[in-house]
Amino acid sequence: MPTLYYVADPMCSWCWGFTPTIAALQADDRCALRYVMGGLARDSDEPMPAPMRAYVQDAWREVAQRTGASFNWDFWSQCQPRRATYPACRAVLAAADLGPQMFHRIQRAYYLEARNPSDTAVLAELAADLGLDSARFAAALASPEIEAALQDQFHLRRQLQATAFPSLVLELRSSYRWISRGWEEHEAVLTRLEQLIAEE
């Protein structure tokens, strides 16, 4: 079965706008969808500077306009934003087999519930929502094993030459074929995948 790599970050607003496309791909049993954490922003405890806040908010507006995705703007008044997405990426890996569910649970918490996935406490609460032991999950989140797994994901991202999120790369007969680089229209993505699978 061909592998379809989804290179993304749960705190990337364009990935949030890509959700309907990913849902369609998850339901396609002709290829195995594999999530690869891209990592937008390193760990930081510093509040997000005003210019970065403005940049991210502008991105939200553009994503909403182009994709129809919804955003809860209470996030900006109720949370202290930090430019740190690595914790959310680690959380996807720490959730193991529930990684895809954790990815989308983080997105909903961030974009719809005005909760901050840069905070470990929030991530542990989201893990509990999925039925995971929150204390064990928090310990895994800070473990060297999960950090090593994250670095492996970054290595795979570089191997795939994925520099934009979201990106989709199809592995066919040990060769890589691009489906999308960055956000693209739903129908265009599915048509391109259909063509490549038909060639197989």
C-alpha positions in Angstrom: 0.0 0.0 0.0 1.4 3.5 -0.9 2.3 5.7 2.1 1.0 9.3 2.1 3.1 11.5 4.3 1.3 14.5 5.9 3.9 17.0 7.0 2.2 19.4 9.4 2.2 21.1 12.8 -0.9 21.1 15.0 -0.5 24.8 15.7 -0.2 25.7 12.0 -3.3 27.7 11.0 -3.0 26.5 7.4 -3.1 22.9 8.6 -6.3 23.8 10.5 -7.7 25.0 7.2 -6.6 21.7 5.6 -8.7 19.6 8.0 -11.5 18.7 5.5 -8.9 17.4 3.0 -7.2 15.3 5.7 -10.5 13.9 6.8 -11.2 12.7 3.2 -7.7 11.2 3.0 -8.1 9.3 6.3 -11.2 7.7 4.8 -9.3 6.6 1.6 -8.2 3.0 2.1 -5.9 3.0 -1.0 -3.0 4.6 0.9 -1.7 4.8 4.5 -1.8 8.3 5.9 1.3 8.9 8.1 1.6 12.1 10.1 5.0 13.8 10.2 5.5 16.6 12.7 7.2 19.5 11.0 7.8 21.8 14.0 7.0 25.5 13.4 8.6 27.1 16.5 11.1 25.9 19.1 10.4 25.8 22.8 10.0 29.1 24.4 8.6 30.5 27.7 8.7 34.1 26.4 5.4 35.8 25.7 4.8 36.3 22.0 6.1 39.7 20.9 3.5 42.1 19.5 4.8 41.9 15.9 4.6 38.1 16.0 1.1 38.3 17.5 0.0 40.5 14.6 1.6 38.2 12.1 -0.2 35.1 13.4 -3.5 37.0 13.7 -3.2 38.1 10.0 -2.6 34.4 9.1 -5.8 33.4 10.9 -7.7 36.0 9.0 -6.3 34.8 5.7 -6.9 31.1 6.5 -10.5 31.9 7.5 -11.1 33.9 4.3 -9.5 31.3 1.9 -10.6 28.0 3.6 -13.7 28.9 5.6 -12.1 27.6 8.8 -13.5 29.0 12.1 -11.3 30.6 14.8 -12.1 31.6 18.4 -10.5 35.0 18.9 -10.9 34.8 22.6 -7.6 33.0 22.6 -5.8 36.3 22.2 -7.4 37.8 25.3 -7.7 34.7 27.5 -4.3 33.1 27.0 -0.7 34.3 27.0 0.5 33.3 23.5 4.0 31.9 23.1 5.8 31.1 19.9 6.3 27.5 20.8 4.8 24.6 18.8 7.3 21.8 19.7 5.4 20.8 22.8 2.3 20.2 20.7 4.3 18.2 18.2 5.8 16.1 21.1 2.2 15.5 22.4 1.2 13.9 19.1 4.1 11.5 19.4 3.5 10.9 23.1 0.0 9.8 22.3 1.4 6.9 20.3 -1.4 5.1 18.4 -3.7 8.0 19.2 -1.4 10.5 17.6 -3.7 11.5 14.8 -6.6 12.0 17.3 -4.3 14.0 19.5 -3.2 16.2 16.5 -6.8 17.1 15.8 -7.7 17.4 19.5 -5.0 20.0 19.8 -6.2 21.9 16.8 -9.8 22.1 18.2 -8.5 23.2 21.6 -6.3 25.9 20.1 -8.6 27.3 17.4 -12.1 26.7 18.8 -11.7 26.5 22.6 -9.2 29.3 23.2 -6.8 27.0 25.0 -3.0 27.2 24.7 -1.3 24.0 23.4 2.1 25.5 24.2 1.3 24.7 27.9 2.1 21.2 29.2 -0.9 21.3 31.5 -3.3 21.9 28.6 -1.7 19.0 26.6 -2.2 16.7 29.6 -5.8 17.6 29.8 -6.3 16.9 26.1 -4.6 13.5 26.5 -7.1 12.7 29.3 -9.9 13.7 26.9 -8.7 10.8 24.7 -8.6 8.4 27.6 -4.9 8.5 28.3 -3.4 8.7 31.7 -2.5 12.4 32.1 0.3 11.9 34.6 2.0 9.2 32.5 1.5 11.3 29.4 3.1 14.3 30.9 6.1 12.2 31.9 6.4 10.9 28.4 6.1 14.4 27.0 9.3 15.4 28.9 11.2 12.2 28.2 14.4 11.8 26.1 12.6 9.1 24.1 9.9 11.5 22.8 12.6 14.2 22.1 14.5 11.7 20.0 11.3 10.7 18.2 10.7 14.4 17.4 14.2 14.8 16.0 13.5 11.7 13.9 10.4 13.4 12.5 12.4 16.5 11.7 14.9 14.3 9.9 12.1 12.7 7.8 10.7 16.1 7.0 14.1 17.2 5.7 14.4 13.9 3.7 11.0 14.6 2.1 12.2 18.2 1.4 9.0 19.5 2.9 9.5 23.2 3.7 5.8 24.3 3.8 3.0 23.2 6.1 0.8 21.4 5.3 2.5 19.2 2.7 1.5 15.9 1.3 4.1 13.5 -0.3 3.1 10.1 -1.7 5.7 7.3 -1.5 5.2 5.0 -4.6 7.7 2.2 -5.3 10.3 3.8 -3.1 10.1 7.2 -4.9 8.4 10.3 -3.6 5.7 12.2 -5.5 4.4 15.6 -4.4 0.7 16.0 -3.9 0.7 19.5 -2.3 3.3 22.0 -1.0 1.5 24.2 1.4 -2.3 24.6 1.6 -4.1 23.8 -1.7 -7.8 23.5 -2.7 -9.5 20.3 -1.6 -10.5 19.2 -5.1 -7.0 19.8 -6.6 -5.4 17.7 -3.9 -7.8 14.8 -4.3 -7.6 14.9 -8.1 -3.8 14.8 -8.0 -3.7 11.9 -5.6 -6.3 10.0 -7.7 -4.1 10.4 -10.8 -1.0 9.2 -9.1 -2.7 6.1 -7.6 -4.3 5.3 -11.0 -0.8 5.4 -12.5 0.3 2.8 -9.9 
